[in-house]
């Protein structure tokens, strides 16, 4: 899941070198934290959070085959 979030985020931002994705696993739950540059935060979140919701939906669909619950946090 980490790689998927990283590819999506790097395609959206102006500073792809500053994209950092960390993954913490706790049993069936996985927390993926996305760190981007301050000026790119709006591009990752989008108007009314639409892009953030889309990223979460894609990750949720990809994680359903592994029978795991993935939360994406934009930090």
Backbone as CSV, one residue per row, in Angstrom:
resi,resn,N_x,N_y,N_z,CA_x,CA_y,CA_z,C_x,C_y,C_z
1,UNK,0.814,-1.197,0.000,0.000,0.000,0.000,0.857,1.260,0.000
2,UNK,2.016,1.154,0.641,2.920,2.303,0.725,3.318,2.781,-0.665
3,UNK,3.635,1.855,-1.534,4.069,2.208,-2.887,2.937,2.847,-3.681
4,UNK,1.728,2.338,-3.501,0.570,2.885,-4.212,0.330,4.339,-3.827
5,UNK,0.341,4.634,-2.542,0.133,6.012,-2.068,1.255,6.906,-2.557
6,UNK,2.476,6.396,-2.553,3.617,7.194,-2.991,3.517,7.554,-4.473
7,UNK,3.132,6.618,-5.303,2.999,6.877,-6.742,1.898,7.907,-7.008
8,UNK,0.775,7.763,-6.334,-0.331,8.698,-6.521,0.078,10.099,-6.078
9,UNK,0.697,10.203,-4.905,1.070,11.512,-4.362,2.116,12.198,-5.228
10,UNK,3.098,11.458,-5.703,4.153,12.059,-6.529,3.600,12.577,-7.845
11,UNK,2.533,11.964,-8.337,1.926,12.429,-9.583,1.143,13.729,-9.375
12,UNK,0.723,13.990,-8.155,-0.111,15.158,-7.877,0.670,16.423,-7.526
13,UNK,1.824,16.280,-6.889,2.512,17.430,-6.304,3.542,18.043,-7.246
14,UNK,3.982,19.282,-6.893,5.029,19.965,-7.646,6.418,19.546,-7.193
15,UNK,6.539,19.110,-5.927,7.828,18.705,-5.366,7.803,17.214,-5.023
16,UNK,7.939,16.341,-6.014,7.848,14.903,-5.722,8.988,14.379,-4.855
17,UNK,10.103,15.120,-4.777,11.220,14.672,-3.943,10.900,14.778,-2.454
18,UNK,9.923,15.610,-2.097,9.586,15.821,-0.695,8.446,14.922,-0.216
19,UNK,7.997,14.015,-1.050,6.935,13.085,-0.651,7.564,11.952,0.161
20,UNK,7.043,11.768,1.375,7.524,10.699,2.250,6.310,9.910,2.732
21,UNK,6.343,8.609,2.557,5.243,7.739,2.968,5.787,6.730,3.969
22,UNK,5.125,6.654,5.124,5.510,5.657,6.124,4.319,4.748,6.382
23,UNK,4.618,3.528,6.753,3.576,2.521,6.953,3.785,1.849,8.304
24,UNK,2.714,1.820,9.104,2.765,1.160,10.407,1.704,0.077,10.427
25,UNK,2.114,-1.136,10.753,1.189,-2.264,10.740,0.926,-2.733,12.168
26,UNK,-0.348,-2.954,12.475,-0.752,-3.428,13.794,-1.816,-4.497,13.593
27,UNK,-1.387,-5.736,13.429,-2.332,-6.825,13.189,-2.954,-6.694,11.816
28,UNK,-4.293,-6.546,11.775,-4.995,-6.395,10.492,-5.099,-4.941,10.062
29,UNK,-4.706,-4.016,10.939,-4.796,-2.593,10.625,-3.449,-2.057,10.163
30,UNK,-3.498,-1.257,9.113,-2.298,-0.613,8.591,-2.581,0.882,8.507
31,UNK,-1.653,1.690,9.026,-1.774,3.140,8.938,-0.687,3.629,7.993
32,UNK,-1.099,4.301,6.929,-0.164,4.859,5.956,-0.178,6.371,6.141
33,UNK,0.990,6.927,6.487,1.108,8.370,6.687,1.783,8.986,5.479
34,UNK,1.163,10.033,4.955,1.671,10.736,3.774,2.141,12.118,4.192
35,UNK,3.429,12.396,3.976,4.011,13.701,4.278,4.378,14.359,2.948
36,UNK,3.894,15.588,2.731,4.232,16.342,1.524,4.693,17.731,1.941
37,UNK,5.261,18.476,0.998,5.676,19.846,1.262,4.441,20.694,1.576
38,UNK,4.645,21.728,2.378,3.523,22.575,2.812,2.763,23.167,1.624
39,UNK,3.487,23.603,0.594,2.809,24.228,-0.550,2.050,23.217,-1.410
40,UNK,2.317,21.920,-1.236,1.621,20.877,-1.992,0.444,20.269,-1.224
41,UNK,0.239,20.702,-0.005,-0.810,20.111,0.835,-2.187,20.254,0.180
42,UNK,-2.479,21.398,-0.394,-3.774,21.619,-1.031,-3.997,20.734,-2.241
43,UNK,-2.946,20.414,-2.945,-3.073,19.550,-4.127,-3.401,18.121,-3.739
44,UNK,-2.895,17.690,-2.592,-3.143,16.319,-2.146,-4.530,16.202,-1.506
45,UNK,-4.966,17.270,-0.831,-6.278,17.235,-0.172,-7.390,17.545,-1.168
46,UNK,-7.207,18.557,-1.986,-8.206,18.916,-2.985,-9.346,19.730,-2.403
47,UNK,-10.189,20.238,-3.275,-11.341,21.020,-2.824,-12.301,20.128,-2.054
48,UNK,-12.628,20.577,-0.849,-13.525,19.846,0.055,-13.054,18.420,0.311
49,UNK,-11.750,18.176,0.178,-11.186,16.871,0.491,-11.463,15.789,-0.534
50,UNK,-11.824,16.182,-1.730,-12.204,15.188,-2.754,-11.035,14.301,-3.175
51,UNK,-9.858,14.886,-3.348,-8.713,14.081,-3.778,-8.284,13.146,-2.657
52,UNK,-8.303,13.634,-1.418,-7.954,12.786,-0.276,-8.924,11.612,-0.174
53,UNK,-10.204,11.865,-0.379,-11.201,10.781,-0.351,-10.950,9.780,-1.473
54,UNK,-10.566,10.287,-2.649,-10.295,9.395,-3.784,-9.080,8.515,-3.503
55,UNK,-8.036,9.095,-2.912,-6.849,8.309,-2.567,-7.235,7.212,-1.580
56,UNK,-8.024,7.577,-0.570,-8.445,6.593,0.431,-9.298,5.490,-0.197
57,UNK,-10.148,5.853,-1.153,-10.994,4.858,-1.815,-10.167,3.868,-2.624
58,UNK,-9.178,4.368,-3.349,-8.321,3.498,-4.158,-7.539,2.547,-3.261
59,UNK,-7.003,3.076,-2.155,-6.232,2.240,-1.236,-7.132,1.211,-0.564
60,UNK,-8.340,1.613,-0.222,-9.282,0.676,0.401,-9.630,-0.461,-0.557
61,UNK,-9.842,-0.124,-1.820,-10.156,-1.153,-2.811,-8.972,-2.094,-3.010
62,UNK,-7.767,-1.545,-3.029,-6.584,-2.384,-3.219,-6.314,-3.264,-2.000
63,UNK,-6.678,-2.793,-0.821,-6.392,-3.562,0.391,-7.458,-4.605,0.692
64,UNK,-8.597,-4.533,0.048,-9.676,-5.477,0.347,-9.300,-6.909,-0.036
65,UNK,-8.463,-7.077,-1.042,-8.061,-8.430,-1.437,-7.117,-9.059,-0.414
66,UNK,-6.411,-8.223,0.370,-5.503,-8.732,1.397,-6.202,-8.926,2.735
67,UNK,-7.495,-8.587,2.790,-8.284,-8.712,4.014,-7.672,-7.893,5.151
68,UNK,-7.231,-6.676,4.819,-6.651,-5.771,5.805,-7.390,-4.441,5.745
69,UNK,-7.319,-3.701,6.845,-7.933,-2.376,6.917,-6.824,-1.340,6.855
70,UNK,-6.885,-0.454,5.884,-5.831,0.540,5.685,-6.412,1.933,5.876
71,UNK,-5.750,2.729,6.720,-6.119,4.120,6.923,-5.015,4.981,6.346
72,UNK,-5.386,5.989,5.547,-4.411,6.919,4.985,-4.545,8.235,5.718
73,UNK,-3.451,8.680,6.324,-3.423,9.953,7.038,-2.491,10.890,6.310
74,UNK,-2.983,12.101,6.038,-2.170,13.122,5.384,-1.665,14.055,6.482
75,UNK,-0.348,14.039,6.666,0.251,14.792,7.780,0.908,16.040,7.262
